Amino acid sequence: MMLWTTKEIAEALLGELKNSINNLENLPIENVFIDSRKKVHAGLFIALKGENTDGHKYISQAFENGANFAIVEEVPEEIKNSNLVSRLILVKNTYKALDKLAEFSRKRTKAKIIALTGSVGKTGTKEMLKLVFSTQGKTFANSGNLNNHIGLPLSLSNLEADCEYAIFEMGMNHLNEITHLSKIARPHVAIITNVGPVHIEFFKNEQEIALAKSEIFAGLEENGVAILNADNIHFEFLKQQAKSYNIKDSNIISFGNINQSDYQINQITIAESSLSKIEATTKNSQKISYATGCSNQAVNFNSIIVVSCLDLIGKNLNLGLANLKNFSSSDGRGKVSDIVVNGKKITIIDDTYNASILSMKAGLQNCEKLKNILNKKRMVCALGDMLELGEKSLEIHGEVLNFVKEKNFDQIILVGKQMDQVNQNIKLKNSKNYPDSISASLDFESILNDGDIVYFKGSRGMKMEKIIEKLTLKTSAH
């Protein structure tokens, strides 16, 4: 399906264009992209000027990789005398042009828009929503973590007009970032998974993070719904924020474990590493049961968010719930797998994508549960520093390591300066410190025994997956 016509582009970019594009060749546009290295079919390339690079330097490459047109602020010297000039769309500012495309795309769609943010659990919840809503109608979701001031409008620009549902994750690390995203996306449903001390170095305190997350209500459509975590300590504050955006009381929906929640998790039973059974209650006191294809406790808890969205704006609750059993954790986000390392059978939990105190505690608890369910002999963890915590860093790392202490891990590998510094005071038994994941990977195999379950976690910058990569070089599939 054609994503954009040149006529629509001219309409969308009104006021931003520096040249008339009425004479543009009528070539199809099926993809809007900003990375010139990406191979596309019938693409529209937008040359953005970033801190480290300028897309205008790579316009020839973008055309070689499948662009039919490029949006630019000026014509680069290298193509001034080529026939590619006729395929350039000149604008005053390419960032504003991207926003205008996103706004036009949002205006023309009849899709129900779901937006979500939160300190942890955004991407997993987005993927669950995409999976279940694909049973309700044509569904779109932003890929990967394209969730910031560039990623969100880029995703919206790629939304096909005939989609029935669209799901957008929104991220931030400063105040006043999500307001802009919400006003472009104009969601019908706005979700905050939770609030915790993530990126706290950029904020005065946790409540200011909650305030930043509540900006997701700024663009909520009239009669739109806010979905909030009743188990989170910031629930009442977020509820008040929702009201300050004129969201009706009856449209503020809660989820959680506690009895007062509109959508309540009653019980989660982990049957095996790739199967959990969940019992829940809906807003109308309907008892429901469903399964997920993973054992990750945080993911299973967030499945109730999916239930609430399905119930509120979906067409067929049972059809959507049935598809949750096909949801499994992906690499770096709690994926459980069995490997054999030099004859030793090891179960690994790859939770290396990123880390915060919330996700780390949840992951460690999950590891302990799985050890018991799978009858593993020993429990091992490899934990890397959590970044962007500012002056609270040592305090938060201390809280995590004291939590580890309670869990009776048989071996503990700590990676990074913060973990090392904090452990000098806590002195965890059976622990060893490494400056980085590469050095930790060199003799990691030597600490493993047959029948171990091993949990890996750390901030993105710590690259904890390097330890798993080194291990799997020595493995055979099991």
N, C-alpha and C positions, 0 to 999 in steps of 0.2 A: 504494500500500500504506500502511495506517495505521502510523505510526511508534511512537506511544504511545497507550495507553488511559488513561483517568483512574484506573482501578484500578492500573495499573502505576506511574503517577506517585505515587499514595498509598503504594504499597509501597516505591518507590525513596526517597521522602523521609521515611520513618519516622524519628522522633527529631528531625527538623528542622522539621516542620510546627507552626504555631501555631493552625491551625483544622482542623476535620474537612472533608475534601473528598469525603466519600461522597455528598453530595447535588449534586455538580457535574453540570451538564448533560452528557449523553454526546455531546459534540462531538468530531470527529476531530482528531488532531494529526499533521501530516505534516512539521513543520519546527520545530526549536528555534533561536531567534535572539536576539541581544542588541542589534542595531542597529535602533532603532524606525523609521528611514527606509527600511529594506529592505521591499520589497513581497513578501509571502509568501502562500501558500495554507494555511489551517488551521494557523496557527503557535502556538507556545508561546513567549511573550516572557519573558526573564529580565532583571529590572531590576537592573543592577549599579551600585554606587556607585564611581566612579573618581576619580582625582585632579582631573580637569578637569570632569567632568560626572556627573550622577546620572540613571540610567535611569528613576527614579521620576517625573521631570519629564515624561517622554515616553510615558507609558502610553496616553493617549488616541490619540496618533499611532500607536502600535504596533497598537492595535485597528483604527484606520482602515486600516492597511496589511495587514490580514489575520490578526491574532492572534485565536485563539479563547479563549486563556487567558493570564494573566500571573502569574509568580512574583514576589512582592514582600515587602519587610520591613515596610512600613506602607502604609496606604491613603492615597493623595494627596487633599488637600482637594478638588481640582477634580472628582473622580469619586465622592466620598463619597455623594452623593445621586442617583447615576445607576444604571442597571441593569447597568453594567459591574462593579459591586462583586461581583456573584454569580459573576463569572468570574475573580476574584482568588484566588491560592493563597498564603496567608500563611506565611512561613518566618522562622526566626531570623536566617539569614544567606544571602543569595542566592548568594554564591560557594560556600559549602558545599553548597547545593542543587544547583548546577551540577555539582560534583564527584560528588555522590551519584547524579545522573542518569547521569553518565558511567560510574560504577562498576556501576550496575545494567545499563546497556546492554552493558558488557563481559561481565557475568556471563551474560547471556541469549544471547549470540552463540556460534555454533560456528565462526566464521571463524578462519582462520589469520591471526595479527596480525604484521605486519612493522613494526618501528620503526627509524627511521634518524636519525642526527645526524652532525655533522661541521662543520669550519670553512668549507668551501665545497662546493658540489655537491649539497646536500641536495634542493633543490626539483626540479632537473633529473632527478636519480636517482629521486625519488618519482614524477615524471610518467612516466618510462620504465617503472617497476615497474607503475604503474597501467595503462599501455597493454598490456604483455605479459600481465599477470595477467587482464585482461578477456577474454583468449582461453581462460582456464582455468576461469572461473566468475564469478559475480556479484561484482564488485570495487568497493570504496569507498576513497577517499583523501581526506585533509583538503585543502580547497581553499586556493589561494593560499599564504600563509605563516602559516596559523592553527596555530602550533606552540608557543605558550607556555602559561603557567599558566591562561590563559583559552581560547585557541584550541584546545588539545588536548582538554580535556574537552567543549568545545562541539562539536567534530568527532565525538567518541565518542558524544555524545548524539544525533547525527544518523545514527548507523550503524544501518541496517536489520537486523533480527534474522536475515534469511535470507541475508545476504552470506556468501560462501565465503572471501573474502580481504579484508583491510583494511590499508591502508598509512598510517602516521602519521609525519610529519616532526616532530622535536623540536628546538627551538632554546633557546639560553640565552646569558646574558652574565655570569652569576655562578655560583659553586659552589652546590651543593645545590638547583638548580632542576630538573634532569632527573630526579633520584631520584623526586620526587613524580609526574612525568609517566609515568615507566616503571612505577611501582607501580599507577597507574590503568589504563594500557593493557595491562599484563601480556603483552608480546610473546612470540611463539614464535621470532622471528628478530630480533636486534638488530644493526644495522649502524653502523659508524663510517667515513664516507667518507675522512676524513683529519683531521689536526690541524695548525694553523698559528697565527700570531700575530694572530688576529681577536678583537676586543673585549679586547685585551691590557691596556688601561688598568685593567680590573677584576681583573686577576690578577697574581700575583708574577712568573710566568714561563710559558713555553710548556708546561712539564710540568704545571703546575696546570690549564691549559686541557685537557690530555689527561685529567687526573684528573676534571674536570667532565664531559667527554664520556663517560667510562667509567661514569658513573652510569646510563647507559642499560641496564646489566646488572642494576640493582637489582630490577626487576620481572620479569625473564626467567622464563618458565614452566619448570617442571621438564623437564629434557632439552632445553631451548631451545638455539638456535645463535647464536654470536657471529661476525660476519663483519668482518674487519679488513684494512686496507691494508698489505700487506707492504712496499711501497715507501716508506712514511712512516717518518720517523726515530723516531717514538714507538711503533712496532709492538711491540717487546719489552715496553715498559712497559705498553701496553694489554693485551697478552697476560697479563701477570702480574696486572693488575687483574681481568681476566675470571676468572682462576683464584681470585682472592680472593673472588669471588662464587659460588664452588663450581661453575663451569662446567667440565665435563669437557674434557680435552685434545682428545679426538676431536671435540668440538663447537665448537672454536675454529678457524674456517675463514679462510684467507688468500686474498687476491686481489692481482694486480699484474703487473708486467713480469718480475720476477725468477724464475729457474728453480724456486726452492723453493716458490713459491705453489701453493696447491691449485687455484686457478682462474687461469690465466695468459693474458695478452694476448701473442700472438706477433708480430702485425703489424697495423698500421693503415695502410690506403692511402686517402688522400683522392682520390677520383675527380673530384669537382667540388664546388661550394659547397654542394650539398644531397645529397651522396652520399659515404659512406665505406664501405669494405669491410674487414672485420675477421676475422682468423684467431686462434683461441684454443684452449686445451686445458682440459678439465674435470678435476675431482678424480680421475676414473677413467681419466685419460690419453686421453680421447676427443677427437679433433681435430674442431673445428667451425668453420664459416664463416657469417657473417651480415653484414647491411648496416644502417647507420643513415641516416636522412634528413638528416644534418647534417655539417658539417666541423669542428665544435668539438672540439678535441683532448681537453679535459677531459671532455666528455660521452662521447666515444668510449671513453676509458679507463674511465669509471664504468659503461659498459655491461656490463663483466665482473661487476660486482656483481649486475646483473639476471640474468645467466647463472647465477650461483651460486644465487640465490634460486629461480629456475625449476627448476634441477636438484635442489635440496634439498626443496622443498615443492610444486612445480608438478605438473601431470598430464601435460603434453605439451611437452617441451623445444622440439622443432622448430616446433610451432605458435606458441609464444610468441616464439621468435627471429625467425620470419618477419614478425611484426608490428613489430619494431624499425625496419624500413625506413620505417615511417610516423611515426617520431619525428623532429621537427624542432625546432630551438631557437626559443623564443618571443621576443617583443619584450623588449628589455632584457637578455636572457640569451644573447647570442651570435648573434642572428638576422642572417643575411647577406642583403642585398637590393641590387638595382641601381636607381639613380635617375638622372634626367637633370636637371641644374641649369644653366639657361641654355645648353643645347646641349652641356654637358659630361657625358659618361657616367661616373658614379662608382659604385663598389661600397662599401657601408657595412657595417660590423660593429657592430651595436647591442648592446653589453655593459654598458649603463648602469645596470642594476638595483642593483648594489652592487659593492664592491671590497675586496680584501685583497691582500697581497703574492703569495699563491699564485695567486689567480685572475687578477691583473694580469699576472704573468709568463707564465702559460699562454696568456692571450689575446693578448699581444704575439707570442709564438712562433707561435701559430696564424695571426695576421695575416701574418707573414713567409712561412709555408708557403703560404697562399692566394695571396699575391702571385706566387709562383713558379708555382703550379699554374694560376692563371688568366691568367698572362702580363701582369700589370698593370705599368704604366710606373713609377709612383711609390707610395711607402708613406707614409701620413700617420697620426699619432695625436693624439687629444685626450684628455688624462688629467687627472682631477680629484683633489683631495685624498682620502686614505683616512682615515676618522675612527675614533675610539675606540681610538687607539694609545698614548695617555698619553705617558710620558716617552720611549718608544721611537720616537715618531712621526718625528723627523728622520732617525734611523738607518734606519728602514724605507723612508721616501721616498727616501733616498739610494741604498739598494740597488736600488730600482726604476729610478731615473733612470740609474744606472750600467749597468743591464741594457738600458735603452733605447739608451744610447750604443753598445753592442755591435751593435745591430740595424740601424744605418744607415738610420734613418727620414729621409725627405727633408724633411718638415715636422713640427714638434712643437708642439702647443698645450698649455700647462699652465694649469690652472685652480685657484686657491685659494692661501692663504697658505703652506701647508707646501711645496707644489711650488715656489712662487716662492723661498722662503727657501733651500731645498736647491739649487735651480738656480743661485743666485748663486755657489755654490762650484763646482758641476760645470760650469756654462757649456756646456750642450748647443748644438751648432751648429743653425742654422735653427729656433731655438725662440722662442716668444713667450709671455709670461705675462699672464693676465687674473685679476681678482679673483673673478669668478663666471661661471657659464655663460651668463647673459643677455648680458653684455658680450662674451664670446667669440663668441657667435652672430652679433653684428652685422656683423662683416667676415669671417666664416669662409669664406664662398663665394669671396672674393677670393684665398684661398691655394690653391684647388683647380685642378687641371688635368684635362683630359680623360684618362680611363684610370687615375685614382687609385684606390687602395684605402685606406679610412679606418677606423681603429679608435677607438671611443669607450668610455671606461671611467671610473668614479669612484664614490665612496661615495654611498649614497642621498641624503644631505643636500646633495650637490653638484648634483643635478638636471641631469646631463650630457645627458639626453634633450632639453633645451631647445634645444641646438645642432642636433640632428637635426630637431626640429619646425620650427625656423626655415628650415633647408635645404629641407625637404619642402614648405614653403609656396611655394618658388620652383621646384618640380619638376613634371615631367610623368612619369607612370608609364612605365617602360621594360620 
